[in-house]
Amino acid sequence: MDCSAAAGTLGSAMAEMMLRLHIESKSFRTGRGELPVLGRIDIALGAREIVALVGPSGCGKTTLLRIVGGLDIDFQGTLDWRGAAMPRIGTVFQEPRLLPWRTVRQNLMLVQRTENPGLVNELLHTLDLAPFSDAFPATLSLGMARRAAIARAFAIAPELVLLDEPFVSLDPAMAARSRELLLTTWRARPTAALLVTHDRAEAAALADRILLLAERPTRVLEEIIVPQAMCRSDLMP
């Protein structure tokens, strides 16, 4: 997908909203009382749009993903989905979280939610994992394990993908290659996506929009629409 096509996709994606999240506040209970984490936040996400959440460590980015994913419902606000039901959500955590006693292929087959028998093979090929499909997670490099986690997220045929710093701790070349493979996978089966990262360059390389977040209790400081000329174009270090 070139940038002009991506711009058109963004326009149609925004016309068809996947979710609207409104948060008044979110706090954690500690031994010293309430710790405010999130302030007032409003986020909308289109059905085939990638939005990046960028902010300092500890500002609440992962907490936002957990709320969207339904893993944290203890907040003041509303989460509204298109239609009534929560969509299928694929999640890529900071750690790959592959089942160590299953091979790469078995990890994908375990979560597959589609009748397409070739989907797992397609994902393994697209993410450069086909030669390692019968390998166990302990034998994989960190980069391969992270790509396997991405493949697992797409194996459920998701309507929404949540990515929590999926390329953290990778060297620049491996991170760039992994971003490229992620986008190849996304282009083959475009879906809504929320990406958490502290890297603004990475956000600009992957996202249609960037939400810059403040320190805790976080709020959106600025919304940046990635210029068409930069749209998913600068993936190399």
Steps between C-alpha positions, in 0.01 A plus 500: 500500500654832396450822693220628281314173548568516870354849517186373333489206739528738796209705375275197460624348827415815693153496345452151646597523865613193691494648850464813705665512841419774750687500831429743779760350733685183590689436824684212663454416868824497696594472864510879511161552337395571141767551232354695203613342171273630225332837475230601254561322168292459185613256230324399179632227271398424143435149376822479293702769673828472691527743792820529704504594869833670577607614843760467777549178691243449774249750362222243456533381139473132589210578735315655205554184295375284787183708521436469127572128515251448782769396747438801726145619556569700817494851355269797482372539146355310205624265228265478205543250216351516155191290556445345840760226536874518561684404179763230465819647642853382432759617753878523472646548847841645588616143561412243230321268749519197272417165657846345548383139460347565158672572171454826313241340273317343794486837679323644196273202442384514861339843455394482135137611471450478126400222264783598264736200532782691331501802733768368734727413209442844348590673826810287551615584147418872520685542830808303388424219746436211264846343554439510876139380506590181689740672741423549867502856641815445707700453179383825338676834502310786662418643158356170377302453822350848463404425138340174615295701751386728216406195291300361793309829534400488132419127511169573672390711199469804729293811449734690734868446581662641815879533485686582823852606397540193277855589390650614830854371571566413135805647325415771243538277194288219646237747621479655154466159334234398751303819436513430128372145550224623732378741233516230233277288723264790570470593132396145415221510761451863613344548840472768766813524714618682811879516535679596821853629453740754651668544159354787295684390184350153532156652552536713187616198299198289596204717595238714331468713814719553806366594843768661716433428867597701809658383822275329756209560538522488125292687247535559127734796449482499122356303211722475192374378162797342324563690173424310183862539385619308810223242504652158581804586292806531727542156651877464494733623776 
